[in-house]
Amino acid sequence: MNEAIKLAFENGDPASELAQKACELHKQWLLNYWNDYSKEAHMALTQMYVDDERFKAYYDKIKLGCAVFLRDAMRIYTGIK
């Protein structure tokens, strides 16, 4: 999943097929821990990745800016702004 996020980020387009695949992989990863899935909860989680410095640091270790990129890609994936 992190490699897909990195490659999508390097591509630079949160709407790209690769970025949307990274979002799907993130969803599949979440389903290992979540009993129920909702687009709203998924979007809120990725927004937290930007808002909470601890999570932002984790995703920005992949590549600086990945937290914001993932959030932006997730907005497209979920259809939630």
C-alpha positions in Angstrom: 0.0 0.0 0.0 2.7 2.5 0.9 4.6 1.7 -2.3 1.4 2.4 -4.3 0.9 5.7 -2.5 4.6 6.7 -3.1 4.3 5.8 -6.9 1.0 7.7 -7.2 2.5 10.7 -5.4 5.4 10.7 -7.8 2.9 10.6 -10.7 1.4 13.8 -9.1 -2.3 13.2 -10.1 -4.6 12.3 -7.2 -7.3 11.3 -9.8 -4.9 8.9 -11.7 -5.7 5.2 -11.9 -2.6 4.6 -9.7 -3.8 7.0 -7.0 -7.2 5.5 -7.0 -5.7 2.0 -6.7 -3.7 3.2 -3.7 -7.0 4.4 -2.1 -8.6 1.0 -2.8 -5.6 -0.7 -1.2 -5.9 1.6 1.8 -9.6 0.6 2.1 -8.7 -3.1 1.9 -6.1 -2.6 4.6 -8.7 -0.9 6.8 -11.1 -3.8 6.3 -8.5 -5.9 8.2 -9.4 -3.8 11.3 -12.9 -2.4 10.6 -16.0 -4.5 10.8 -18.0 -2.0 8.8 -16.8 0.4 6.1 -18.2 3.8 5.3 -16.8 6.4 2.9 -17.4 9.1 5.5 -15.2 7.3 8.1 -12.5 6.6 5.5 -12.5 10.3 4.5 -12.4 11.4 8.1 -9.4 9.1 8.7 -7.4 10.4 5.9 -8.2 14.0 6.9 -6.8 13.1 10.3 -3.6 12.0 8.6 -3.2 15.6 7.6 -4.4 17.3 10.8 -2.6 15.1 13.3 1.2 15.7 13.2 1.9 12.1 14.3 0.0 10.6 11.4 1.2 13.2 9.0 4.8 12.4 9.9 4.2 8.7 9.2 2.8 9.3 5.7 5.3 12.1 4.9 8.1 9.6 5.6 7.0 7.8 2.5 7.6 11.1 0.6 7.1 14.6 1.9 3.6 15.6 0.9 2.1 12.1 0.8 -0.4 12.7 3.7 -2.0 15.6 1.8 -1.8 13.7 -1.5 -3.6 10.7 0.0 -6.3 12.9 1.5 -6.8 14.6 -1.9 -6.9 11.2 -3.7 -9.4 9.9 -1.1 -11.7 12.9 -1.7 -12.0 11.7 -5.3 -12.2 8.0 -4.3 -15.0 8.6 -1.8 -16.7 11.5 -3.6 -16.6 13.5 -0.3 -15.0 16.9 -0.1 
